Amino acid sequence: MSRDLPALPPARLRALAARHGTPLYAYDAAAVRRAHAAVLRCFAPFRASYSFKANPNPHLAAVLRRQGAAADAASAGELCAALAAGFAPADITLGGPAKGDDELAFALAAGVGHFVVESAAELDRLERACRRLGRRAACSVRLNTYAAGHGGLRERMTGPPTKFGFDRAALAALAASRPRRHCRLCGVHVYNASGILDAALVARDLAAAMAEARRAAGLLGMGISRLTFGPGLGVAYLPGQRDPDLALLARRVKTVLDRELQHEAFRGAELQLELGRYLVAAAGVFLTRVLDVKTCRGKRFVVTDGGINHFLRPALMGHNHPTAVVGRAGGRLAAADVCGPLCTPIDTIARNVMLPRVTAGDLVAVGRAGAYGFTMGLQSFISHRMPAEVLVDGREERVIRRRTGFGDGLANVPPVR
Ligand SMILES: Cc1ncc(COP(=O)(O)O)c(C=O)c1O
């Protein structure tokens, strides 16, 4: 895959914007299916578990469910989205670093199949919830036991001290503690980092995760009925970056699995690949309409109706996504900042990006917006309408989230007396 905008041609993007208004998120179902198939080819016999945090729209997630994926929810809200997408409760895992007692009880009552536990205290709270509700829970222990080489990545969960999972001391303390009667420890979960482009590093991570899983299972005196590995596969956002080399990844993963799956510890274990970004990022485009083009002290500003309230990620992560003027590929390029409608200079969705001539009424498309897009916006800041989301599948297209109206943000605000 290249960094280019998704396969939807300019005429289709224009028609979508005209029909559904801007700003707008559009997703290409075929691209999601392709990404899922490509990942499974690299990681066979793993099953993908789709991380709703990347994009919680149930219709998009249902594309993956139909391809055989399971679901990874990190809150009761994401659990509701997974149920709405049609995932069987047994195929849903509840993870996340801070689960409330209400969320644990809700998940148990919903029949969630598996829990990832992040600390002994959380395990005890889950145990108490099980006792209260007369339920049992299958649990994986999340490991934070080694420092992999994720040096340059911003989205690191292990390596430096973090709030995630069990480090070696916490694991040893868990092993020494009394067993819980309602929570069965039967799995190991490793998620190190997000946005990894280096295929060799992902394979090294897998090898380390499997070795650590064997060690942890030995220490805890448990069999591994499930191993969950989060590969953190990234996608290229910037010029000069490349998507992970999947051919290399497949070769390296095979070498690791040929060796690791010989171990008795993994006999009969269910293997899950927990990921979001790679499955949906490239399938999504964020479309905004240009309202004004201005020059201020020699610098060009393209002012659009889409801002960081709708699409925060570039400002939050400090880098652009691929950005283009729809239907205008050629011509002389010059730098511009693409800005939104908010009353703050941080409302910039692409900074110093090279764009051709652009005028009011044009559409600007921001690519690779399918993951951590809509879901990461500053939705209520300055009370603009929230965009619709549209799922395109070949010739079909479906609104999978309606655009909000002007006053919809007041829905949960009681009347002023
Ligand atoms: C525990 C866990 N699982 C899965 C994911 C999804 O990662 P990605 O979207 O990079 O595949 C994340 C992302 O932060 C995570 O923290």
The ligand as an SDF file (V2000), in Angstrom:
LIG
                    3D

 16 16  0  0  0  0  0  0  0  0999 V2000
   -4.2100   -2.6900   24.2850 C   0  0  0  0  0  0  0  0  0  0  0  0
   -4.3520   -2.1990   22.8850 C   0  0  0  0  0  0  0  0  0  0  0  0
   -4.8440   -3.0470   21.9570 N   0  0  0  0  0  0  0  0  0  0  0  0
   -4.9950   -2.6620   20.6840 C   0  0  0  0  0  0  0  0  0  0  0  0
   -4.6790   -1.3810   20.2720 C   0  0  0  0  0  0  0  0  0  0  0  0
   -4.8790   -1.0050   18.8300 C   0  0  0  0  0  0  0  0  0  0  0  0
   -3.6740   -0.7040   18.2620 O   0  0  0  0  0  0  0  0  0  0  0  0
   -3.4960   -0.3960   16.7130 P   0  0  0  0  0  0  0  0  0  0  0  0
   -4.6230    0.4880   16.3250 O   0  0  0  0  0  0  0  0  0  0  0  0
   -2.1780    0.2780   16.6550 O   0  0  0  0  0  0  0  0  0  0  0  0
   -3.5160   -1.6850   15.9880 O   0  0  0  0  0  0  0  0  0  0  0  0
   -4.1600   -0.4620   21.2030 C   0  0  0  0  0  0  0  0  0  0  0  0
   -3.8120    0.8980   20.8050 C   0  0  0  0  0  0  0  0  0  0  0  0
   -3.3970    1.7450   21.5500 O   0  0  0  0  0  0  0  0  0  0  0  0
   -4.0030   -0.8820   22.5500 C   0  0  0  0  0  0  0  0  0  0  0  0
   -3.5390   -0.0500   23.4850 O   0  0  0  0  0  0  0  0  0  0  0  0
  1  2  1  0
  2  3  1  0
  2 15  2  0
  3  4  2  0
  4  5  1  0
  5  6  1  0
  5 12  2  0
  6  7  1  0
  7  8  1  0
  8  9  2  0
  8 10  1  0
  8 11  1  0
 12 13  1  0
 12 15  1  0
 13 14  2  0
 15 16  1  0
M  END
$$$$
